[in-house]
Amino acid sequence: VDRRGVAPETSPAPAETVGQGVEVALAFAAAIDQADTAAMEAVSTSDAVWWADAGHNRPRGDRSAPIETDPRKFLVGNALIRDRAAVLPQLRGTFTGGWSLRPWRVFGDGSSVALEAESNGTRIRKDGSSRTYQNRYCFILELSGGKVSKVREYCDTLHAFDVFGIAP
């Protein structure tokens, strides 16, 4: 499958929001968009865990896998939010053409929130080539005491691995 198609970037519009906990989800998305480690930590509990699929590496992508402690592997599998947040500024810095994450629908009941978002950016790979990165995300956030305690992130991991030059 050719995942290298490019869609026109959409104009920012206010996200459609319904229910309780949506403000926390929007703050979470803004922290990712700005790669703001302090904001991510402020909106999350100290022991919050963020799970992201690991593509073809099915054992690491298992939601019951142990929490990752190797900083080179914080972007997939289970990681503490504070650890993943710490690598976001470096990751964002590889998008020399800019990068954005825009929420477009957020639904919550106060304890769980579904956040749908789109990203757009141009990334320079290690080999010097550039790739357009456009992905769609669904984040499921579990809240505790008005803060994010767990995240499950779903997106097109194979597209991400292709753009990042990572062998699946």
N, CA, C and O of each residue as an XYZ file, in Angstrom:
672
protein
N       0.846     -1.166      0.000
C       0.000      0.000      0.000
C       0.893      1.231      0.000
O       1.824      1.327      0.800
N       0.612      2.170     -0.893
C       1.372      3.413     -0.948
C       0.765      4.397      0.046
O      -0.356      4.865     -0.150
N       1.501      4.711      1.109
C       1.018      5.634      2.129
C       1.611      7.021      1.926
O       1.624      7.827      2.856
N       2.092      7.309      0.743
C       2.785      8.574      0.553
C       1.929      9.635     -0.107
O       2.461     10.653     -0.550
N       0.630      9.435     -0.187
C      -0.251     10.462     -0.697
C      -0.283     11.641      0.260
O      -0.041     11.485      1.457
N      -0.583     12.822     -0.270
C      -0.619     14.034      0.556
C      -1.978     14.690      0.363
O      -2.422     14.903     -0.765
N      -2.630     15.008      1.471
C      -3.913     15.700      1.444
C      -3.678     17.176      1.695
O      -2.722     17.532      2.383
N      -4.527     18.050      1.155
C      -4.376     19.467      1.463
C      -4.563     19.692      2.960
O      -5.407     19.057      3.592
N      -3.776     20.594      3.513
C      -3.915     20.898      4.932
C      -5.214     21.656      5.149
O      -5.541     22.579      4.404
N      -5.950     21.254      6.177
C      -7.223     21.900      6.460
C      -7.009     23.135      7.326
O      -6.015     23.246      8.044
N      -7.953     24.052      7.244
C      -7.899     25.258      8.075
C      -8.276     24.886      9.501
O      -9.165     24.062      9.719
N      -7.601     25.490     10.471
C      -7.978     25.187     11.855
C      -9.407     25.632     12.133
O      -9.826     26.718     11.731
N     -10.126     24.799     12.809
C     -11.488     25.132     13.217
C     -11.654     24.665     14.651
O     -10.964     23.745     15.090
N     -12.556     25.285     15.380
C     -12.773     24.818     16.755
C     -13.203     23.351     16.749
O     -13.979     22.917     15.899
N     -12.685     22.611     17.709
C     -13.046     21.203     17.829
C     -14.488     21.081     18.297
O     -14.964     21.879     19.105
N     -15.172     20.072     17.778
C     -16.497     19.732     18.278
C     -16.300     19.037     19.623
O     -15.572     18.048     19.701
N     -16.928     19.533     20.668
C     -16.751     18.953     21.999
C     -18.101     18.648     22.626
O     -19.054     19.414     22.486
N     -18.169     17.518     23.319
C     -19.385     17.113     24.010
C     -19.001     16.413     25.299
O     -18.151     15.522     25.290
N     -19.609     16.801     26.397
C     -19.457     16.064     27.636
C     -18.433     16.636     28.593
O     -17.963     17.765     28.445
N     -18.102     15.814     29.584
C     -17.202     16.219     30.655
C     -15.783     15.717     30.397
O     -15.588     14.651     29.813
N     -14.806     16.489     30.835
C     -13.404     16.104     30.685
C     -12.780     16.579     29.389
O     -11.596     16.340     29.151
N     -13.559     17.254     28.539
C     -13.024     17.667     27.241
C     -11.937     18.735     27.388
O     -11.028     18.803     26.561
N     -12.020     19.573     28.434
C     -10.997     20.609     28.624
C      -9.634     19.978     28.895
O      -8.610     20.462     28.411
N      -9.629     18.901     29.668
C      -8.377     18.190     29.946
C      -7.816     17.603     28.654
O      -6.614     17.685     28.398
N      -8.688     17.012     27.844
C      -8.248     16.423     26.573
C      -7.693     17.487     25.632
O      -6.684     17.257     24.965
N      -8.339     18.644     25.574
C      -7.840     19.721     24.712
C      -6.494     20.236     25.213
O      -5.622     20.568     24.409
N      -6.315     20.307     26.532
C      -5.019     20.725     27.090
C      -3.943     19.674     26.780
O      -2.798     20.028     26.498
N      -4.298     18.412     26.831
C      -3.380     17.322     26.476
C      -2.937     17.470     25.011
O      -1.747     17.395     24.704
N      -3.912     17.680     24.114
C      -3.598     17.843     22.691
C      -2.732     19.083     22.452
O      -1.805     19.040     21.644
N      -3.022     20.171     23.138
C      -2.220     21.397     22.985
C      -0.787     21.159     23.444
O       0.152     21.666     22.830
N      -0.614     20.392     24.519
C       0.739     20.088     25.003
C       1.515     19.274     23.974
O       2.711     19.492     23.780
N       0.836     18.332     23.314
C       1.502     17.564     22.249
C       1.851     18.489     21.092
O       2.977     18.475     20.595
N       0.880     19.295     20.665
C       1.079     20.200     19.533
C       2.287     21.108     19.741
O       3.056     21.348     18.811
N       2.449     21.606     20.947
C       3.550     22.520     21.247
C       4.787     21.808     21.779
O       5.806     22.443     22.048
N       4.696     20.471     21.932
C       5.790     19.686     22.540
C       6.192     20.318     23.867
O       7.373     20.505     24.159
N       5.181     20.640     24.656
C       5.374     21.327     25.923
C       5.385     20.308     27.060
O       4.334     19.892     27.548
N       6.573     19.917     27.466
C       6.744     18.896     28.494
C       6.073     19.310     29.800
O       5.372     18.503     30.411
N       6.272     20.543     30.237
C       5.690     21.006     31.504
C       4.164     20.974     31.452
O       3.524     20.577     32.426
N       3.577     21.384     30.335
C       2.120     21.364     30.208
C       1.596     19.925     30.212
O       0.545     19.647     30.790
N       2.327     19.017     29.569
C       1.924     17.610     29.556
C       1.953     17.037     30.968
O       1.036     16.324     31.376
N       3.003     17.352     31.705
C       3.100     16.869     33.081
C       2.011     17.495     33.955
O       1.481     16.828     34.844
N       1.674     18.750     33.719
C       0.666     19.438     34.531
C      -0.727     18.849     34.347
O      -1.529     18.863     35.280
N      -1.019     18.343     33.181
C      -2.354     17.818     32.896
C      -2.459     16.317     33.204
O      -3.530     15.729     33.051
N      -1.353     15.696     33.637
C      -1.304     14.248     33.866
C      -0.965     13.925     35.320
O      -0.326     14.717     36.014
N      -1.401     12.755     35.765
C      -0.994     12.288     37.088
C       0.483     11.895     37.022
O       1.013     11.653     35.937
N       1.142     11.832     38.165
C       2.587     11.548     38.180
C       2.922     10.137     37.693
O       4.038      9.893     37.234
N       1.967      9.208     37.789
C       2.214      7.825     37.367
C       1.469      7.460     36.084
O       1.301      6.280     35.777
N       1.022      8.469     35.337
C       0.236      8.235     34.122
C       1.040      7.471     33.074
O       2.232      7.709     32.884
N       0.354      6.543     32.396
C       0.971      5.697     31.375
C       0.333      5.999     30.027
O      -0.883      6.156     29.916
N       1.190      6.079     28.997
C       0.753      6.337     27.617
C       1.137      5.125     26.789
O       2.314      4.781     26.680
N       0.123      4.475     26.200
C       0.349      3.339     25.315
C       0.182      3.800     23.878
O      -0.764      4.516     23.550
N       1.111      3.385     23.024
C       0.991      3.619     21.582
C       1.357      2.320     20.877
O       2.276      1.617     21.297
N       0.644      2.008     19.815
C       0.881      0.772     19.083
C       2.308      0.735     18.557
O       2.911      1.770     18.273
N       2.831     -0.466     18.435
C       4.215     -0.643     17.995
C       4.308     -1.232     16.591
O       5.334     -1.812     16.234
N       3.250     -1.092     15.789
C       3.294     -1.591     14.423
C       3.472     -3.095     14.377
O       2.731     -3.833     15.027
N       4.453     -3.553     13.610
C       4.691     -4.989     13.459
C       5.277     -5.635     14.705
O       5.259     -6.860     14.828
N       5.794     -4.838     15.627
C       6.380     -5.396     16.845
C       5.239     -5.679     17.830
O       5.034     -4.936     18.790
N       4.511     -6.756     17.577
C       3.315     -7.064     18.336
C       3.565     -7.217     19.837
O       2.741     -6.736     20.615
N       4.654     -7.859     20.299
C       4.847     -7.962     21.752
C       4.969     -6.603     22.446
O       4.399     -6.410     23.520
N       5.706     -5.653     21.846
C       5.835     -4.325     22.460
C       4.530     -3.560     22.383
O       4.267     -2.696     23.220
N       3.703     -3.867     21.383
C       2.425     -3.180     21.232
C       1.322     -3.751     22.096
O       0.212     -3.220     22.114
N       1.611     -4.831     22.818
C       0.630     -5.424     23.722
C       0.375     -4.430     24.852
O       1.314     -3.956     25.492
N      -0.901     -4.115     25.097
C      -1.224     -3.116     26.118
C      -0.829     -3.558     27.524
O      -0.768     -2.727     28.430
N      -0.560     -4.848     27.726
C      -0.144     -5.316     29.054
C       1.381     -5.441     29.160
O       1.890     -5.926     30.170
N       2.113     -5.005     28.124
C       3.580     -5.065     28.157
C       4.102     -4.182     29.289
O       3.436     -3.226     29.687
N       5.285     -4.496     29.808
C       5.849     -3.669     30.888
C       6.105     -2.231     30.418
O       6.232     -1.964     29.223
N       6.176     -1.335     31.366
C       6.478      0.066     31.067
C       7.923      0.153     30.597
O       8.829     -0.377     31.239
N       8.127      0.828     29.471
C       9.453      0.961     28.856
C      10.332      1.872     29.709
O       9.878      2.900     30.211
N      11.596      1.481     29.865
C      12.551      2.307     30.609
C      13.705      2.778     29.728
O      14.515      3.598     30.161
N      13.790      2.269     28.495
C      14.851      2.659     27.567
C      14.418      3.924     26.819
O      13.458      3.867     26.050
N      15.093      5.064     27.019
C      14.677      6.323     26.383
C      14.608      6.252     24.860
O      13.894      7.047     24.249
N      15.324      5.331     24.233
C      15.270      5.204     22.775
C      13.973      4.552     22.313
O      13.692      4.515     21.115
N      13.182      4.040     23.246
C      11.975      3.304     22.891
C      10.715      3.892     23.519
O       9.711      3.191     23.645
N      10.746      5.150     23.909
C       9.613      5.745     24.602
C       8.417      6.048     23.702
O       7.346      6.369     24.216
N       8.558      5.961     22.392
C       7.473      6.408     21.512
C       6.460      5.331     21.159
O       5.408      5.652     20.607
N       6.737      4.070     21.456
C       5.763      3.005     21.214
C       5.687      2.117     22.446
O       6.567      2.152     23.306
N       4.625      1.321     22.522
C       4.419      0.491     23.693
C       3.962      1.336     24.868
O       3.392      2.411     24.677
N       4.208      0.857     26.085
C       3.839      1.583     27.304
C       5.009      2.423     27.790
O       6.140      1.944     27.873
N       4.730      3.667     28.107
C       5.741      4.553     28.691
C       5.037      5.475     29.676
O       3.855      5.781     29.519
N       5.761      5.907     30.677
C       5.208      6.932     31.557
C       5.045      8.214     30.742
O       5.909      8.561     29.937
N       3.951      8.900     30.954
C       3.712     10.129     30.187
C       4.859     11.101     30.379
O       5.273     11.751     29.420
N       5.384     11.221     31.589
C       6.479     12.174     31.820
C       7.702     11.816     30.980
O       8.417     12.712     30.531
N       7.961     10.508     30.755
C       9.097     10.090     29.936
C       8.842     10.374     28.460
O       9.723     10.871     27.759
N       7.638     10.059     27.988
C       7.310     10.323     26.584
C       7.295     11.826     26.330
O       7.774     12.287     25.294
N       6.745     12.593     27.276
C       6.696     14.054     27.119
C       8.088     14.653     27.012
O       8.285     15.645     26.310
N       9.053     14.061     27.700
C      10.426     14.588     27.685
C      11.078     14.466     26.314
O      11.985     15.238     26.002
N      10.637     13.507     25.478
C      11.244     13.354     24.151
C      10.466     14.100     23.063
O      10.930     14.188     21.927
N       9.291     14.637     23.396
C       8.493     15.342     22.387
C       9.192     16.558     21.784
O       9.103     16.740     20.569
N       9.887     17.410     22.560
C      10.555     18.558     21.931
C      11.608     18.137     20.903
O      11.714     18.751     19.841
N      12.376     17.111     21.205
C      13.379     16.626     20.251
C      12.702     16.073     18.999
O      13.145     16.335     17.881
N      11.633     15.311     19.190
C      10.897     14.755     18.058
C      10.311     15.874     17.204
O      10.420     15.837     15.978
N       9.694     16.864     17.834
C       9.100     17.972     17.090
C      10.168     18.738     16.311
O       9.897     19.256     15.228
N      11.370     18.808     16.857
C      12.465     19.505     16.197
C      12.888     18.876     14.881
O      13.556     19.527     14.078
N      12.515     17.627     14.643
C      12.860     16.983     13.365
C      11.903     17.374     12.242
O      12.118     17.014     11.085
N      10.850     18.110     12.585
C       9.893     18.586     11.585
C      10.283     20.000     11.186
O       9.687     20.967     11.660
N      11.282     20.127     10.314
C      11.795     21.439      9.943
C      10.779     22.261      9.162
O      10.889     23.486      9.100
N       9.796     21.602      8.568
C       8.744     22.324      7.860
C       7.554     22.623      8.741
O       6.507     23.045      8.250
N       7.700     22.410     10.033
C       6.612     22.634     10.971
C       5.797     21.372     11.181
O       5.870     20.429     10.393
N       5.021     21.367     12.253
C       4.159     20.238     12.586
C       3.024     20.743     13.444
O       3.214     21.631     14.276
N       1.846     20.184     13.248
C       0.698     20.569     14.062
C      -0.139     19.341     14.394
O      -0.157     18.361     13.650
N      -0.817     19.413     15.506
C      -1.811     18.420     15.895
C      -3.074     19.197     16.200
O      -3.100     20.042     17.095
N      -4.123     18.904     15.446
C      -5.376     19.643     15.598
C      -6.502     18.705     16.018
O      -6.878     17.812     15.259
N      -7.041     18.897     17.217
C      -8.214     18.116     17.607
C      -9.414     18.538     16.764
O      -9.567     19.713     16.430
N     -10.259     17.574     16.427
C     -11.459     17.960     15.695
C     -12.736     17.421     16.327
O     -13.819     17.936     16.052
N     -12.631     16.395     17.169
C     -13.799     15.918     17.916
C     -13.335     15.393     19.261
O     -12.357     14.651     19.349
N     -14.049     15.789     20.315
C     -13.708     15.358     21.665
C     -15.010     15.028     22.398
O     -15.912     15.859     22.501
N     -15.083     13.800     22.900
C     -16.276     13.340     23.604
C     -15.867     12.734     24.934
O     -14.966     11.896     24.980
N     -16.523     13.151     26.032
C     -16.146     12.625     27.327
C     -17.309     12.421     28.259
O     -18.364     13.039     28.114
N     -17.099     11.532     29.235
C     -18.100     11.313     30.273
C     -17.560     11.670     31.653
O     -18.200     11.381     32.664
N     -16.387     12.296     31.700
C     -15.789     12.685     32.969
C     -14.719     11.730     33.451
O     -13.797     12.142     34.156
N     -14.824     10.450     33.082
C     -13.775      9.497     33.462
C     -13.013      8.982     32.251
O     -11.860      8.569     32.373
N     -13.650      9.002     31.078
C     -13.003      8.618     29.816
C     -13.322      9.678     28.769
O     -14.437     10.197     28.708
N     -12.328      9.986     27.950
C     -12.513     10.978     26.892
C     -11.908     10.433     25.605
O     -10.781      9.936     25.607
N     -12.652     10.525     24.510
C     -12.147     10.166     23.186
C     -11.795     11.458     22.462
O     -12.623     12.361     22.344
N     -10.570     11.537     21.984
C     -10.057     12.717     21.299
C      -9.610     12.304     19.903
O      -8.674     11.518     19.757
N     -10.269     12.827     18.883
C      -9.856     12.588     17.508
C      -9.085     13.815     17.029
O      -9.496     14.951     17.266
N      -7.969     13.572     16.355
C      -7.113     14.679     15.930
C      -6.425     14.334     14.612
O      -6.341     13.170     14.219
N      -5.939     15.372     13.944
C      -5.166     15.215     12.706
C      -3.831     15.921     12.878
O      -3.743     16.964     13.526
N      -2.797     15.339     12.291
C      -1.488     15.997     12.316
C      -1.046     16.285     10.896
O      -1.474     15.637      9.941
N      -0.189     17.262     10.785
C       0.368     17.628      9.486
C       1.761     18.207      9.713
O       1.958     19.042     10.595
N       2.713     17.764      8.921
C       4.052     18.301      9.054
C       4.984     17.803      7.967
O       4.652     16.882      7.220
N       6.148     18.418      7.888
C       7.190     17.995      6.962
C       8.401     17.637      7.789
O       8.903     18.447      8.569
N       8.864     16.414      7.611
C       9.958     15.898      8.428
C      11.177     15.614      7.572
O      11.073     15.051      6.482
N      12.328     16.012      8.080
C      13.600     15.674      7.435
C      14.113     14.389      8.089
O      14.301     14.325      9.304
N      14.335     13.368      7.257
C      14.802     12.074      7.761
C      16.321     12.073      7.888
O      17.003     12.974      7.400
N      16.831     11.048      8.549
C      18.275     10.941      8.769
C      19.062     10.929      7.464
O      20.208     11.376      7.433
N      18.459     10.418      6.378
C      19.166     10.370      5.096
C      19.084     11.699      4.332
O      19.583     11.799      3.212
N      18.452     12.725      4.938
C      18.362     14.044      4.309
C      17.108     14.257      3.480
O      16.808     15.390      3.103
N      16.369     13.197      3.187
C      15.138     13.346      2.414
C      14.029     13.904      3.306
O      14.082     13.782      4.530
N      13.039     14.509      2.687
C      11.920     15.024      3.477
C      10.665     14.243      3.115
O      10.515     13.763      1.991
N       9.792     14.129      4.062
C       8.523     13.431      3.869
C       7.415     14.220      4.539
O       7.605     14.798      5.609
N       6.269     14.236      3.905
C       5.087     14.825      4.511
C       4.494     13.815      5.473
O       4.279     12.654      5.125
N       4.238     14.266      6.671
C       3.628     13.412      7.692
C       2.228     13.925      7.965
O       2.043     15.017      8.503
N       1.259     13.134      7.589
C      -0.134     13.455      7.871
C      -0.744     12.194      8.480
O      -0.774     11.138      7.848
N      -1.219     12.318      9.687
C      -1.777     11.162     10.346
C      -3.067     11.559     11.040
O      -3.290     12.729     11.352
N      -3.898     10.578     11.272
C      -5.126     10.763     12.028
C      -4.982      9.944     13.292
O      -4.497      8.813     13.269
N      -5.409     10.528     14.385
C      -5.246      9.891     15.691
C      -6.586      9.758     16.393
O      -7.506     10.551     16.188
N      -6.666      8.742     17.219
C      -7.715      8.642     18.216
C      -6.994      8.358     19.528
O      -6.338      7.328     19.681
N      -7.124      9.275     20.457
C      -6.573      9.098     21.795
C      -7.747      8.791     22.724
O      -8.746      9.510     22.732
N      -7.621      7.732     23.496
C      -8.583      7.448     24.554
C      -7.883      7.805     25.859
O      -6.872      7.201     26.218
N      -8.420      8.780     26.555
C      -7.825      9.263     27.797
C      -8.674      8.796     28.972
O      -9.893      8.970     28.975
N      -8.033      8.210     29.956
C      -8.692      7.878     31.217
C      -8.295      8.964     32.205
O      -7.119      9.309     32.314
N      -9.269      9.502     32.923
C      -9.025     10.601     33.842
C      -9.177     10.138     35.295
O     -10.000      9.280     35.615
N      -8.375     10.722     36.137
C      -8.447     10.478     37.572
C      -8.175     11.802     38.272
O      -7.122     12.409     38.078
N      -9.122     12.244     39.081
C      -8.944     13.521     39.773
C      -8.792     14.691     38.831
O      -8.102     15.656     39.159
N      -9.422     14.634     37.660
C      -9.349     15.730     36.698
C      -8.064     15.786     35.898
O      -7.793     16.782     35.226
N      -7.254     14.708     35.963
C      -6.002     14.649     35.195
C      -5.953     13.354     34.398
O      -6.658     12.394     34.707
N      -5.122     13.339     33.381
C      -4.941     12.147     32.555
C      -4.148     11.113     33.349
O      -3.060     11.403     33.847
N      -4.701      9.904     33.463
C      -3.991      8.828     34.160
C      -3.560      7.721     33.207
O      -2.605      6.998     33.491
N      -4.256      7.579     32.073
C      -3.888      6.587     31.051
C      -4.249      7.133     29.681
O      -5.238      7.848     29.516
N      -3.427      6.781     28.702
C      -3.679      7.162     27.317
C      -3.508      5.920     26.453
O      -2.565      5.149     26.632
N      -4.429      5.736     25.519
C      -4.251      4.748     24.446
C      -4.283      5.544     23.151
O      -5.247      6.257     22.873
N      -3.230      5.418     22.366
C      -3.081      6.189     21.122
C      -3.186      5.253     19.929
O      -2.473      4.255     19.839
N      -4.094      5.594     19.007
C      -4.269      4.821     17.787
C      -4.012      5.740     16.593
O      -4.550      6.845     16.529
N      -3.198      5.286     15.660
C      -2.926      6.032     14.432
C      -2.397      5.047     13.397
O      -2.316      3.848     13.665
N      -2.040      5.537     12.230
C      -1.446      4.701     11.182
C       0.048      4.577     11.474
O       0.849      5.386     11.006
N       0.414      3.560     12.248
C       1.813      3.402     12.635
C       2.707      3.118     11.441
O       3.859      3.550     11.423
N       2.203      2.400     10.439
C       3.055      2.095      9.293
C       3.403      3.362      8.517
O       4.523      3.495      8.025
N       2.456      4.294      8.402
C       2.756      5.580      7.765
C       3.826      6.316      8.578
O       4.779      6.859      8.020
N       3.656      6.324      9.898
C       4.627      7.005     10.756
C       6.013      6.385     10.598
O       7.000      7.106     10.449
N       6.095      5.067     10.631
C       7.388      4.397     10.493
C       8.019      4.711      9.139
O       9.234      4.885      9.048
N       7.205      4.783      8.091
C       7.725      5.119      6.762
C       8.308      6.530      6.761
O       9.432      6.741      6.305
N       7.550      7.487      7.268
C       8.019      8.873      7.285
C       9.268      9.028      8.156
O      10.172      9.793      7.821
N       9.313      8.303      9.268
C      10.439      8.409     10.185
C      11.635      7.555      9.751
O      12.704      7.629     10.357
N      11.454      6.742      8.700
C      12.546      5.899      8.229
C      12.875      4.769      9.175
O      14.031      4.357      9.280
N      11.862      4.263      9.868
C      12.040      3.175     10.825
C      11.566      1.881     10.165
O      10.466      1.818      9.616
N      12.400      0.864     10.226
C      11.995     -0.432      9.678
C      10.894     -1.008     10.556
O      11.043     -1.054     11.777
N       9.786     -1.451      9.954
C       8.683     -1.983     10.757
C       9.068     -3.281     11.445
O       8.254     -3.864     12.162
